[in-house]
Amino acid sequence: MKGQFLRSKPLWISAAVVASLGAIGAVVLMWRPAIEPVERPRTFSSEQLQRGARVVEAGDCAVCHTRPGGQHLAGGLPLVTPFGTLYSTNITPDPQTGIGQWSLPAFERAMREGISRDGHFLYPAFPYVHYRRMTAEDIADAYAYLMSGPAVNSPPRENRMNFPMNIRPLVSFWNLLFLHAKPLTPMAQQSDAWNRGRYLVEGPGHCAGCHSPLNLIGAEKSGESLSGGVVDGWEAPSLLGTAHRANAWSNDQLVSYLRAEVVDGHGTAAGPMRPVSLGLAALPVGDAQAIAEYLLSLPANKAITETQDATANAGLSDQSTGALLFASACAGCHAAAAPMREIDGRPSLDRTSALQALHPRNFLKTVLEGIPATPGLPGPLMPPFAASLDNDQLAALATYLRRQARPDQPWTDLSATLEALRQETK
C-alpha cells in the first residue's frame, strides 16, 4: 500500500503543478496593469482637431456618451443589454471623473483592447471590437479632439449587471474568444470611395454592432455580420443585398437616408438610427456617399434570405376600421393631397421601408413612439400614438396599410409584437 502511494506521488505533484500554473495563467489573463496618469495635454493643431471631430462624429461617440438632458460626452446614458444595464462613461477631459489623466497610449489601449487606464476591463457594449480596426492616426485625432473639449465633472453611475456578468474580469475570456479583428487595409481592386465606406462601416461606424444578430454571450454571430439585429426594441434591418431586394435602394436614396433626409420610397431614419443619421449629416457628404457605395456592393446572404409562409389571404379581415383610423390619425400628413407631402417631402406610407419590411416591429415602434423633434435641427416630426390608440386599433391600422404596401405578404404576428412592445416600455 505504501509503495502504491509512493508510485502515485509524482502524479499528484504533476497535477498540483498544472493546477497552479492554470491558476496563475487565469490571474494573468484577468489582470492588466494601470497606465500612469498624465497631465491633460492641450497643444493640438487646428487641423488635427478638425480631423478628430470627424472621427468622433463618425464613431457616434455622442450618441452613447450623452444622456438626454445631460452635458455633451459626459456619460450617464443607460444601455440596456440582456445581461443588465450599463451606464456610459464620461469621456470629457475632466481629471477626476473623465479621461483628463489619460495618455494617448492609455486611450489607444481602451480603443483596441477594451482596457481602461487603471487596468479594469471595459464591457464590450463599448465597441472596441470594431474600433480596433481604426488607424492609429484616427485614434490619435479622436484623442486630441476629446482632450480639447470642456471638462465636465460627472461621476459615473453604478452599473446594474446580472451575475456573473457583474464580475468584470470575466470579460477577459470574452475577449479571448472574440477580440481578433485587425486594422483594415485598403483593397487595391476597389475604389477609394468603396474603401472609405468599408472603413467607416466596419471601423468607427461599428454598424455591425447593431445590424448583426448576437449569440448567447453578446457577441456577433459568426458569419452573420450585417444580417440584421434588434436594438432598443427596434429592428436593425439587414444591410446585405440592399441593391437587390424587392424594395431596393438606389445610391441617391441611401445617401439621403444616411443624412437624415426624408426619402421617397423608404421614409426617414427613426429610433436609434435617427441620431446616427443626424451625425452623418454633420459630416462631409462624401462620407455618406462612400458608405452607400460600400453597402450597395454587399450581396445578400442566401442563408438568411427573407422568407415567409403566410398565405395570400391571411390577415385580410375587415379593412374599414384601418381605413377610418388612417383618415383620422394619419391622412393629415400622409394622404396623397396632404400639404406635408409637399412641405417636407413625406412619402406615401406604403412606400416606406417600415411597411415593406418582413416584420412589423419598426412600423409599430414608429407609430407608438413617433419621431421627436431634434432641437435646433430641421427634420420631420411625428407625434406618438401609444396613449391614443390601443392594440386592436394599431393592429387594424397596420393591417390596412400593409395590405396596400404588400398585399401578397400580410403580417401575421401583429398582436404578439404589439404586446411585446408594450411590455418593453413598462
MARRO-84120 format. One record per residue: residue in one letter; x, z, y of N, C-alpha, C in turn. Coordinates in steps of 0.02 Angstrom, whole numbers, plus 50000, padded with zeros to 5 digits. Layout:
BEGIN
AXZYXZYXZY;...
//
This chain:
BEGIN
M500425000049940500005000050000500435000050062;K500955004250060501405004550117501754997850127;G501964994650072502294988150077501844982950107;Q501194983150088500724978250115500664979050190;F500654985450214500624986650285501234983950321;L501824985050289502434982650320502454975050324;R502184971750271502184964550272501704961750326;S501154965350340500664962950390500844964850461;K501334969250468501514971650535501734966050581;P502144961150560502324955650606501714951750630;L501194951150586500594947650608500244951350664;W500204958050659499904962050712500304961450777;I500954961550770501374960950830501274954150862;S501244948950821501144942150849500474941650884;A499954944550853499284944350883499284948050949;A499624953750952499644957651013500014953951068;V500554950451049500934946551098500494940951126;V500144937451081499714931851103499164934451149;A498854940151129498324942951171498594944951239;S499184947951241499474950051305499624943951349;L499914938751317500064932751356499414929551382;G498884929651340498244926951362497964930751421;A498014937551418497764941651473498164940351537;I498824939651530499244938151588499054931351617;G498954926451572498764919751594498104919751631;A497624923751606496974924151639497034927151709;V497444932451714497544935551779497864930651828;V498374927051805498704922151848498214916751869;L497804914451821497324909251836496814911451889;M496634917751888496094920151932496364923251997;W496994922452011497284925552071497694920452108;R497624920452174498034916152217498324920352274;P498934919152292499234923152346498934921452414;A498934926352457498714925252526499254921252563;I499034917552614499494914052658499514917852724;E500114919152747500214923452806499794921052866;P499484925752902499114923752962499584921253016;V499314917053060499704914353116499294915453180;E499644914853235499294914853299498954908153308;R498364908253334497974902153341498354896653379;P498464890853347498804885453383498344882153433;R498614879953489498204877153543498464870553571;T499024868153547499324862153577499194856153533;F498674852453550498504846353514498384840853565;S498554834753546498444829153591497704827353594;S497494824253648496804822153655496614817053602;E497094812853583496954807853531496814811153464;Q497204816353447497094819753384496414823353385;L496244826353441495604829853445495014824953438;Q495084818953466494564813953458494494811853385;R495064810853352495044809153282494734814853241;G494924820853257494674826653221493924827553229;A493664826053289492944826453300492574821653254;R492864815753244492544810853200492564813253127;V493114816153107493174818553038492674824153025;V492624828853071492164834453063491444831953061;E491284827053102490604824253102490474820553037;A490964816653014490874812952952490814817652892;G491114823552897491084828452843490474832952845;D490024831752894489404835652900489534843152906;C490094845052937490274852152939489744856352976;A489484853653031488994857453070488334858153033;V488184853452988487544853752952487494860252911;C488034862252879488034868252838488294874452876;H488724873452923489054879252955488724881253021;T488124878853034487744880953093487034882653072;R486854888953079486164890753060485684889253117;P485044888353102484554887053155484564892653207;G484644890753269484674895653323485354898953331;G485824897353287486494900453291486974896253331;Q487564898853342488064895253380488434890253336;H488664884953368488964879253333489544881453288;L489494879953223490014881053173490144888453159;A489704892853181489814900053171489534902553105;G489264898153063489044900152997488384903752996;G488234906552937487624910452929487034906652900;L487114900152884486564896352856486494898152782;P485894900052760485794901552689485794895152647;L486174895052594486214889452548485944891852481;V485344889752464485024892052403485254887752344;T485534890952294485774887552234485424890452172;P485484887152115485194890152054485514896652033;F486074898452065486444904452046486394909952098;G485974909052149485904913952202485964910652270;T485984914752322486014912252390486694913752421;L486994908452448487624909052485487484908352559;Y487914911152600487874910252672488504906852696;S488424901552734489004897752757489434902152803;T490074900452805490554904652841490684902152912;N490984906352951491154904953020491804900853020;I491774894653045492384890553048492584889153120;T492384893653165492654893353233493324896953233;P493744896153285494414899253285494414906553306;D493894910253288493894917453302494384920753253;P494844925053277495354927853233495094932953183;Q494544936453200494294941653156493774938953105;T493314934753128492764932753084492774925253068;G493234921553097493274914453085493934912453054;I494194906653075494824904053046495384903953097;G495334908053148495824908053202496534909853181;Q496614913353124497274915253099497514910753042;W497154905353030497334900952976497864895953000;S498374895052960498864889752972498594883152943;L498904877652960498704871252930498774871352854;P499324874052825499354874452752498784878452721;A498574883852754498004887752728497364883652730;F497264880052785496674875852792496674870252740;E497244867152730497284861652681497174864252611;R497424870252595497304873052529496564874252517;A496214876552568495484877552561495134870952550;M495344865752586495024859252581495164855852514;R495734857052486495924853552424495824857852361;E495874864452367495854868752308495294873852309;G494954874652366494424879552370494664886652369;I495244887852401495524894652406495564896752478;S495294902552495495314905052564496024907252582;R496134908352647496804910352670497034916752636;D496564921552626496754927852596496814927552520;G496684921752490496784920752418496154920952377;H495574922652406494974922852364494684915852355;F494334914952300494054908452282493424907052323;L493364900852346492764898652380492284895652328;Y491644896752338491164893852292491124886252303;P491014882452249491004875152256490404872252292;A489964876552319489474874052368489844871152428;F490434873852442490894870752490491214864852453;P491114858752476491284852952435492024851152433;Y492444855952417493164854452413493314849552357;V492854848952307492944843952254492984836952285;H492624835852340492634829352373493144829252430;Y493214834752466493684834852521494404833852498;R494554835552436495234834552411495424827252407;R494914822752412495054815552413495274813152482;M495224817352532495384815352600496144814752610;T496324811052661497034810352678497284816652712;A497924817852707498234823552742498144822852817;E498154816752842498084815652914497384817652938;D496864815852900496184817752919496084825252916;I496374828452866496314835752861496654839152921;A497244836552939497604839352997497214838253061;D496894832453068496494831053128495884835653132;A495554836753074494984841253073495194848353092;Y495764850453066496034857053083496144857653158;A496444852553188496584852753260495934853353299;Y495434849453279494794849653315494464856553310;L494454859353250494134865853241494504871253280;M495174870953282495554875953318495484875253394;S495274869453416495214868353489494544870653517;G494074872353473493404874153496493364881353518;P492784883353545492684890253567492654895053507;A492964900753513492944905753461492294909753466;V491964910653410491324914253407491404920053358;N491294926053382491334931853338490674932453301;S490684930653238490084930553197490264932753126;P490184939153111490374941653045489974938252990;P490274937352932489934933952877489364938252849;R488844934952827488304938352792488484938952718;E488254944152687488414945352617488024940552572;N488374937252527488044932752480487624936652431;R487114933352403486684936352353486704932052290;M487274932252256487364928352196487184932452134;N486904929052085486704932252023487314933351978;F487274938551936487804939851887487784934251835;P488354931551813489034933551829489354929551886;M488944925351920489224921151973489434925052034;N489244931452037489474935552093490204937852084;I490494936152027491194937752014491604931552033;R491874931652093492204925652120492774922952077;P493194927152047493744924352008493524919551952;L492894920151931492664915651878492644908451902;V492644907451968492664900551994493304897051972;S493824900851957494454897751935494354893751871;F493914896051827493784892351765493364886151780;W492904886651828492524880851850493004875551877;N493484877651918493984873051945494394869751890;L494564873751839494954871151784494594865351749;L493924865751748493534860651714493394854551758;F493294855651823493014850251864493434848251925;L493964851851940494344850252001494934845751983;H494794839251977495304834551955495384828452000;A494964827752051494984821752093495634821452132;K495854815252145496464814052184496284810552249;P496714810852300496594807152361496484799752346;L496014796752381495844789752369496384785152396;T496504779752360496954774552384496554768152392;P496674764252444496284758152456496364753152398;M495834749452386495844744152336495994737552371;A496554734452352496794728552388496304722752384;Q495914722352331495454716652323494824717352364;Q494724723152396494124724352436494294724052511;S493774723152551493874722652624494044729452653;D494304729452714494454735752748493814739852757;A493264736452775492634739952785492394743152720;W492434739552664492234742352600492644748552583;N493304748152593493734753952579493574759752624;R493434758252687493234763652733492584766852711;G492104762752690491464765352667491544769652605;R491954767252558492084771152497492394777852514;Y492864777752560493204783952580492694788852611;L492274786352655491784790852688491284793552638;V491054789452592490554791552543490844796452493;E491434795052466491724799152413492174804752438;G492384804252501492814809452530492434813952577;P492544813352642492234818052689491474818252686;G491144812552674490414812552672490124815952612;H490514816852558490314820152495489594818652475;C489404812152477488724810152463488504812152392;A488974811852345488794813452276488604820752268;G488804825052315488624832052311487874833152312;C487504828752344486774829152346486444823852302;H486744817952298486424812352265486644811552192;S486814817152160487004816952089486654822752053;P486464821751990486194827351951486744832251933;L486564838651926487054843851910486954846351839;N487504848651810487454851651744487274859051749;L487294862651693487064869551692487494874251733;I488114872351749488534876751790488684873851858;G488244869351881488264867151951488764861751967;A489044858451918489494852851931489114846251921;E489354841051955489034834551947489104832051876;K488564829451847488584827051779489064821151773;S489474821351723489974816051712489624809351701;G489874804251736489604797551728488964796151765;E488704801051803488064800151838488134801151913;S488734800251940488844800952011488404796152051;L488074798852103487654794952149487014792352117;S486834795052058486234792652025485614796652042;G485664801152091485074804852115485094812152097;G484824816352141484794823552129484224826552169;V484204833152171483694836852209484044841952253;V483874841952318484184846452366483644849652409;D483634856352410483144859952451482434857552438;G482284855752377481614853452360481484846152373;W481964842652403481894835452417482264831552363;E481984825752346482324821252301482854817352340;A483484818052320484024813952348484074807952303;P483824802152324483744796552278484404793652255;S484374789952202484974786452178485224781552231;L485874781352240486194776652286486474770652249;L486324770152186486564764552145486054758852145;G486304752852149485854747052145485384746352203;T485564748952263485104748752319484944741552342;A485394736852328485274729952349484864726052299;H484694729052242484384725152188483734728352162;R483514733852192482904736952167482284733452194;A481704735652172481084732352192480994732452268;N481114738252298481084738752371481804738852397;A482124733052394482854732552407483004733852481;W483624736052492483874737252560484304731252581;S484234729352644484704724652673485244728552709;N485784725152728486324728452764486074731452830;D485694727452869485454729852934484984735852925;Q484554735652875484094741152863484484747652847;L484974747052804485334753052783485744755852841;V486054751552881486434753952939485964757752987;S485384754953000484914758153046484674764853018;Y484524765052953484294771152921484834776552925;L485454774652910486004779452913486104782252983;R485884778653034485954780853103485314783753131;A484874786253086484274789953105483744785853140;E483764779253132483254775053162482674774053115;V482104771753142481524770053101481614762953076;V481554762053010481714755652979481084752752947;D480894746752968480334743452938480474742152864;G480024744352822480124743552750480384749752716;H480624754752754480904760652723480744767152760;G480574766852824480444772952860481054775752894;T481104782452897481674785652930481894791652889;A482504793852900482774799552862482394805952879;A482244809752827481904816152835482244821352792;G482014827552797482294832952756483034833952768;P483424835652716484144836852725484524830852750;M484244824852741484604818752763484544817852838;R484054821052869483954820052941484574822052982;P484824828252975485424829953015486034825852996;V486084823652933486644819452914486614812852951;S486024809852954485954803452989486054804153064;L485844809753092485964810853163486714811553177;G487084814553131487814814853138488134808053133;L487904803953086488174797253081488024793053143;A487454794453175487274790853236487764792453292;A488094798253289488574800153340489264796953329;L489364794053270489994790753255489974783353275;P490544780153279490534772953293490114769253241;V489744764253263489304760553218489684757553159;G490324756253168490724753453114490744757853052;D490684764453061490694768953003490054768052962;A489484767652994488854766552958488864759652925;Q489144754752958489184748052929489634748052867;A490174751952870490634752352813490284755852754;I489934761252768489564764752715489054760052683;A488694756352725488184751752699488504746452655;E489064743652676489394738452636489594741252568;Y489864747252566490074750252503489464751752458;L488954755052486488384756852445488024750752417;L487954745652458487604739652435487984735852381;S488624737452373489014734152321488964737752254;L488664743752252488644747652190488104745052145;P488264743752082487754741352035487304746952012;A486724745051986486284750051957486584752851893;N486434759051878486654762151816486124761051763;K486254756751716485744754751667485514760651625;A485944765651618485754771351576485214775651609;I485144774951676484654779151710484164774851749;T484064768551726483604764151760482914767351764;E482604766651821481944769551831481444766651782;T481094771051747480564768851702479964773351710;Q479394770651695478784774651699478274771551653;D477934775651614477464773151564476744773951585;A476634775351650475944776251672475544769851662;T474934770551642474514764651632474274761951699;A474074755651698473904752351761473304755451794;N472854758551755472254761351787472284768851794;A472864771951781472924779151790472924780951863;G472594786351879472594788851948472194784651995;L471764780251972471384776052017470674778752025;S470634785152036469984788252046469724786552115;D469194789752134468854788252198469354788052256;Q469374782552291469844781552346469544783452413;S468904784952415468584786052481468844792252515;T468974797652477469234803752508469914802552539;G470344799052502471004797552529470964793152591;A470524788152590470444783852648470204787752709;L469734792252698469484796352753470024800852782;L470434803852738470974808152761471494804052800;F471654798152776472124793952813471854792352883;A471214790552887470914788752951470924794653000;S470834800652974470794806453019471474809553035;A471954809252988472584812852997473184808353010;C473154801952988473754797852989473684791553032;A473074788953038472974782453069473204782153141;G473174787853175473364787853246474084785553257;C474504786553207475204784353212475364778453165;H475014778053108475234773353056474744767653041;A474164767653072473704762053061473994755653092;A473734750053071474014743653094474004742853169;A473484745553203473424744653275473644750953314;A473964755753280474154761953314474684760653367;P474604763553428475104762453481475804764653460;M475854769953418476514772453399476894767253357;R476534762653325476874757353288477274752953334;E477044752253395477394748153444477904752153483;I477734758553498478174762553541478844764053508;D478824766453445479464768253413479564764753346;G479184759453334479304755353275479124758653210;R478624763153210478434766453148478174761253098;P478394761853035478194756752986477504758052957;S477234753052926476654754152884476864758652827;L476464763752812476674768752762476794765652694;D476434760452676476524757652610477194754252601;R477564753452656478224750152652478794755152661;T478644761552657479174766552663479474768152595;S480094770252594480424771952531480084777752496;A479804782452535479484788252504478874786252463;L478494781252486477914779052449478094773852395;Q478674770852400478894766152349479264769652293;A479444775952302479854779552253479494780752188;L479874781752135479594783052069479204789552067;H479454794652104479134801252104478864802852174;P478334806952179478004808352243478324813852284;R478854817052259479114823152291479274822052365;N479634816852383479844816052453479254814452499;F478784810452475478194809152516477804815552529;L477694819452477477314825652485477694830752529;K478354831152520478754835652562478704833652635;T478714827152649478674824852718477994826652748;V477464825652710476794827352736476724834852745;L476984838752699476934845952704477334848752763;E477944846452771478404849352820478464845452884;G478264839052884478334834952943479064833152958;I479164830153015479844828553039479914831853107;P480274837353112480324840853176480744837053227;A480604838453289481004835353343481694838553345;T482184834753364482864837253375482974837953450;P483064844053475483134844953547483684840653577;G483504837053630483994832953665484134826253635;L483814824753578483944818353545483294814653535;P483314808053542482714804053529482584803653454;G481994801753437481834800953366481104802253353;P480874800253294480164801153278479994808553267;L479374810153280479124817053271478484816553230;M478444820853180477844820953138477634828153127;P477004829953138476794836953128476744838553054;P476814844953035476724846952965475984847652949;F475804846452887475104847052866475014852152810;A475514856352799475474861252745474894866052754;A474734867852816474204872652829473524869352837;S473504862952853472874859652868472584855652810;L472994854052760472754850352702472894854352639;D472384855052596472504858652533472764853652481;N472904856252421473224852052370472774846352348;D472124847552343471664842152323471664836552375;Q471664838452439471664833452492472324829552493;L472884833152484473524829852483473574824952424;A473314827052367473334822652308472914816452320;A472324817452352471894811652366472234806852414;L472554809652466472904805452515473484801652482;A473864805152441474434802052407474204796552359;T473664797952323473404792952276473174786652313;Y472834787652369472594782052409473174777752435;L473674781052463474234777252492474674774152438;R474774777652383475174774752328474834768652299;R474174768852298473804763052273473944756852315;Q474034757752381474194752152424474924749952416;A475374754752404476084753152401476274750352332;R476054753652278476254751552210475644752052164;P475174747552170474564748052128474704747752054;D475274744852035475454744351964475794750551937;Q475944755451981476334761251960476084767551995;P475484769851978475204775752011475594782051993;W475584786852039475884793352024475424797451980;T475694800451929475284804251882475454811751882;D475924813851923476134820851922476014824251990;L475504822252026475384824852093475224832252094;S474774834452050474564841452051475154846152035;A475534844351984476104848651964476634848752019;T476754842952050477264842652103477044846652163;L476414846152183476164849952240476204857452227;E476014859552167476054866652151476774869152154;A477244865052128477944867052130478204867452202;L478004862652244478224862652314477954868652351;R477334870452338477044876352371477414882652349;Q477584883152285477944889052261478634889452291;E478964883752301479644883652328479674886352398;T479134885752436479134887952506478904895152515;K478714898452460478484905452466479074910152474;
//
